[in-house]
Amino acid sequence: MVEIYLVRHGKTMFNTIGRAQGWSDTPLTAEGERGVVELGLGFKEKGLKFDRAYSSDSGRTIQTMGLILEYSDNQNIPYKMDKRIREWCFGSFDGGYDGELFDGVLPIVFDEKDWRASGKFPTDEELARAIYEVDTAGWAETWEELSGRIMSGFTDMAAESEAAGAKNIVVVSHGMTIGSYVKMLQPDKERPYNLDNGSVTHLRFENGKFEVGEIGSMAYRKLGAEMMENAKTD
């Protein structure tokens, strides 16, 4: 069995100012770096030794992984990047303000002026189709493309790790990608939204099958934050 610690990257510049990051990229802020250091220290305190590491090829996940491995004392393990676990691509809205896309264009597509406030969230498939329809650059993915690359990316990482005899692996990906993936694994349950930066979703993989554990846990970060606070007072 492979224990998978799936992490959302640390807080970035675009996260802070409310821009849809997608395939565009910004670095972690000082606050974001601190949050990932907390996470790494929390992993270390719990004695987690990782056998392998994976991330998307986006700069923010690479930066996050570097800090995790350093502060959890897990340097010098095999580490691969895979573009299949990138964030959703928002096409011509990549880098634009969240409000322009989620409160401006998409409500028109769904004919719902206040769809977020109403709680009538579209499915991922509906949302992907809407983004694809309004994208003027031709960059956005169909749901089939998006869901296919997410599923194959995570499955291949887990299968490769299982074949190598790995027990614990750490994977850094993105908020919407992680939420979509969890929903695909649990189609009969609600999709997780608003996963925090530096949160951990726990999965298990054995013989080609995934099991979903705790979703979006902040326990490791909180533990690391306590360690940092105690170190200041010692």
C-alpha positions, 0 to 999 in steps of 0.5 A: 500500500502506498500512502499519498500525502497530496498537498496544495501549493503554498500561497502565491502572489496571485492567490493573495490578490484574487487572480485566476492562476491556472497555467500562469504562475507567480511565486510564493509570498513570504506568508506562503513560504512560511506556511510551507515551512510549517508544513515541512516541520509538521511532517518532520515532527510526525516522523514522516519519511517519504520515499518519492516526491512528485509535483506539477511543472508549475513554479509554485509547486516546485518551490513548495516541494523544495521547502517541504523536502528541506524542512521535513528532512527528506532531501535526496529522494527521487523527485519528478515533475508532471504537467498532467497534474497542473491546475485547470487552464482558464484559457484567455482568463488565465491571470485575470481577476477571479471576479471577472471569470467567476462573478462576471462571465460564468454567471452569464453562461449559466444564466444565474446572476449570483450562482455562488451566493445561491449555492447552485454550483455547477459540476466540474464538467459544466464549469469546464465546458463553460470556460471552454466556450468563453475562452477566446484564445483556444487554450482551455481544455475540454472536460475529457482532456482535463479529467483524463490528464488528471486521472492518468497523472495521479494514477501513474505516480501511484502505480510507479511508486507501488512498483518501486516499493514506496510506502509514503510519497508526497505530491504537490498540486493545485486547489481545483485540480485536487478538488476535481480529482477527489470528486472523481474518486468519490463521485457519490460525495460532495466535491471539496472546495476552498482547500487551503494553501499547504493543506494535505489530502490523504490517499491510499493506493493498492492494486490499482485502487485509491482510497480517500482519507482526510481531505484538506487537513491543516493539522501538519501546518498547525503543528509546524506553526506551534514548533516555530512559535515555541522555538522563538520563546525558548 
